Amino acid sequence: MHVVVITVPTPLREGVPDLSCIEAAGEAPAAHLRPGATVLLESTTYPDTAEELLAPLLEKGSGLTAGGPTVVPLPEIVRLSTDTGPMRPEGKARS
């Protein structure tokens, strides 16, 4: 695999995000990653989850090390519209 996009829920359990879905989603493609692969993580989670949780899991499962899969965290998707209409790039609703 060259590109993997992981978009999974991170439900709150007693007020703390449950990262088990991210772990499971990372384990699934790990053995199929090739050198130079890119993994995108789009989930509501802590900063550095991609680097501290997902990257080591992918390296272990793929056998790749530094220079192996590139893990890229994607922050929440920016809403491009509101109930009042499309939004401008600076986030203000158009009239």
N, C-alpha and C positions, 0 to 999 in steps of 0.2 A: 504494500500500500504506500502511496505517496502522500496523500492528504486524508486526514481523519478529522471530522467535526464532532465534538462531544457536546451535546445539549441535553442535559438531564435535570430533573428537579432536585432541589436540595431542601426538603421539607424541614421545618423546625421541630425538633424533639426537645421538649422542656426548655424552649428558648434558644437552643443551639442548632445551627445547621447540621443536618445529617449528611455526611459526605460519602456514605456507603454507595450511593448511586454513581458518583464520580469514580470511585474505586472500581466498581464492577464494569463501568463503561470503559475504563482504561485497560483493564485486564483483557477484555475481549479482543481488541485488535493488536495487542502488544506483540504477539508472536508473528504477526504478518507485516510488521513495519520493516522498511528498508532503510539503509543509510540515506540521510538527507530528507527523510519524511518530516512532514509538518503536522502537528496535532493542535487543533484549536479547541479551547475549552470555553463554552458560553454557558455559564450557570451562575446563579446567585450564590456567591461563596466568599470566603475570606480572601483578602489580598494574599498573594503568594501561594495560593493553593496549587496553581499550575506547576510552579517550580518546586515546592516542598513536598507535595503529595503525588501529583500525577507524573512528573518527570522521572523520579526514581522508580515508580511502579512500571512505567513504560520501558525504562532501561533494563530493569530486571527481567521483564517478560520477553523483551526482544533480544537481549544479549548485546545490545548496542550501548556504547558509552559516549563520552564527550564527542560531539560531532555527529551523534546519532540523531534521534528524533528531536526536532525543534518544537518546543511546547509554547504556545502563544495563548495567554489569557485574553478573552474578549469581555469587556465590561458589558453590563446590561445593554440591550439594544435600545438605541435612542428612538423615542416615539417620533414619528414623522407627521403625526396629525393629532388633533385633539377633538373634543366634541364640538368645538367652535370652528373647526376647519384645519387646513394644512398649516404646518408650522414653518417659520423661517429658520434658516440655519442657526441663528442665535437663540432659538427656542421660543420666540414670541409668535403668538397666533396671528395670522393675517386677518385683516378686516374685510 
